[in-house]
Amino acid sequence: MPTSERYVVAVDGGGTQTRVGCFTLDGVLLARCVGAGGSPTHNHTAAENVCSTIAAAMTVGELAAESAVALTAGMAGYEIDAANGWIDTFFDGAALTCPRQVVNDAVIAHRGALAGVPGVIVVGGTGSMIAAITDDGTVVESGRFQHYAGGARHLVYDVMHRILIGDHADADAKLVERVLAWWGVRDVGDLRRIVLGLDGQDYNDVKRRYGGLAPTITAAVDDSPLADAAVTRLAEKTAVGVRLLAPLVSRNAVPVALAGALATSAEFADRITRLLAASSEPHITIASAALDPLGGAALMALQSVGVAITPELVRRLQVSTGR
């Protein structure tokens, strides 16, 4: 029989997966489920994925829909400064009638990582976003400056373009072999034919195929000059985005949090940390994340129903989300 205990629902809808957590009003995890991606720019069934993952979490926790008091969702593809009428279909099928707030996934990542302190969030995974949140809560993304750094697939594009034009060295041989193996081909000529043949395939499937190769590239940075240069170039582009936004936060010290599998990889994080440390004013530093994006969504949901955000609550959410 479903429990009648009041709870909030937190949703982290990314390009690769959707994560849902149900939490008591004092931050204890009641249920957690992971489903397929919730970003409409990367998944044709994004709405169904989000609804089914919410429903699965409620089933796992034996939770009554009417006991939910708030839902906060951070959604990749949810535009910060535009109409997002499509979003209602992502939750209408979840049988929840509680108030809900939907924001871009960068906002929940920022809220969790910096626990509400003004700063910059770098989201790097299936997709990419760099956003500042100022002391009055205003969200400004680097795209406002016509800037875009790129996510996992863009890192792979960089490496593959250089392989295709022969811009690599003997030291890159192992990485080239791994790239060829990923695509199931024997040589660069076959790789070129495979790439050209992708035009007729589903765009989202193609993006995921490219993006899935990114961990192979970041893992090769110590042995492959090609991988090292590609990760460094992406870190440099990202650092530019951070520096464009930092003065909007403060003229003095600006914390930066990293979220997403690519951005938080040691290889990328090491490079952007060094690049930002070398910048002049304002002073920019990489901050250790207090909570992951799902924890950030939970924090926002709890705050929306009047729960006081205390260090003890943050600690409970850290335990609940495995931080």
Buried (B, 14 or more C-beta within 10 A) or exposed (E): EEEEBBBBBBBBBBBBBBBBBBBBBEBBBBBBBBBBBBBBBBBEBBBBBBBBBBBBBBEBBEBBBEBBBBBBBBBBBBEBEEEBEEBEBBBEBBBBEBEBBBBBBBBBBBBBBBBBBBBBBBBBBBBBBBBBBBEEEEBBBBBBEEBBBBBBBBBBBBBBEBBBEEEBEEEBEEBBEBBBEBBEBEEBEEBBEEBEEBEEEEEBEBBBBBBBBBBBBBBBBEBBBBBBBBBBBBBEBBBBBBBBBBEBBBEEEBBBBBBBBBBBBEBBBBBBBEBBEEBEEBBBEBBEBBBBBBBBBBBBBBBBEEBEBEEEBBEBBBEBBEB
